[in-house]
Amino acid sequence: MTEESNKCYSANEKDYHDDIGSVIDEILDNCSGIEEAMQLSISVGNSVRPAITGDDLAGEVSETIGNRLCDYCGEFADNFELTDAEYLELKTLLTTWIDKVNFNCYSVENIKQFPLTDFIETTEIVEYYK
């Protein structure tokens, strides 16, 4: 993914979209007029795949298995622990799976503010409110 292709935009610094046009429309639709629109900015950042790793999840899965074993078997399962080889196998399995997942969300980094007029001509703003 190139730097340009992972740009995302927000009118409210919370909800980011990959389409600048929809963000401009949102701003213009919610402004009371030209003066207000001319004062507003757009947040621009880079969308980043969630930082979920197989190593993070392997520890959680191992702990969940231990807790479930305790639920089912009581104190006899208190000392459950994966061997190093088992943990590595679980971590590898989860890492391979995570790499295949197409997440439907992303986090945003390197956020900067830009005036609305960097994205739309003043004449277009004036025309919008006629």
C-alpha positions, 0 to 999 in steps of 0.5 A, spaced: 500 500 500 502 506 498 502 512 502 497 516 498 493 509 498 492 509 505 490 516 506 484 517 510 480 523 512 475 526 517 470 532 519 470 530 526 477 527 528 473 521 530 470 517 524 475 517 518 473 515 511 478 513 505 473 518 500 475 525 501 469 527 497 464 524 503 468 528 508 467 535 504 460 533 503 459 532 511 462 538 513 458 543 508 452 539 510 453 541 517 455 548 516 451 554 517 454 558 512 460 560 508 463 563 514 463 557 518 465 553 512 471 557 511 474 556 518 473 549 518 479 543 517 479 536 515 483 531 519 488 527 514 492 521 517 494 514 515 490 508 516 494 502 519 492 495 519 490 493 527 497 491 530 494 484 532 500 479 533 500 471 533 504 472 540 499 477 543 493 472 542 497 465 543 498 468 550 491 469 551 489 463 548 493 459 552 490 463 559 483 461 556 484 454 555 487 454 562 481 457 565 476 453 562 480 447 564 480 449 571 472 450 570 471 443 568 476 439 572 477 444 578 484 444 582 487 438 578 488 443 572 491 449 576 498 447 573 496 447 566 502 450 562 503 449 554 510 447 553 515 451 549 514 447 543 506 447 543 506 455 545 510 456 538 506 451 534 500 455 537 503 462 535 505 460 528 498 457 527 495 464 529 500 468 526 499 465 519 491 466 520 492 473 522 496 474 516 490 472 512 484 476 515 482 482 512 480 486 517 474 491 516 477 496 520 483 500 521 487 505 526 489 512 524 496 515 525 500 521 523 494 525 523 494 532 521 489 538 520 488 542 513 484 547 512 477 545 508 480 550 502 486 545 501 481 540 498 475 545 495 476 552 492 472 558 495 468 559 489 465 552 490 464 553 497 460 560 495 456 556 490 454 550 495 451 555 499 447 559 494 
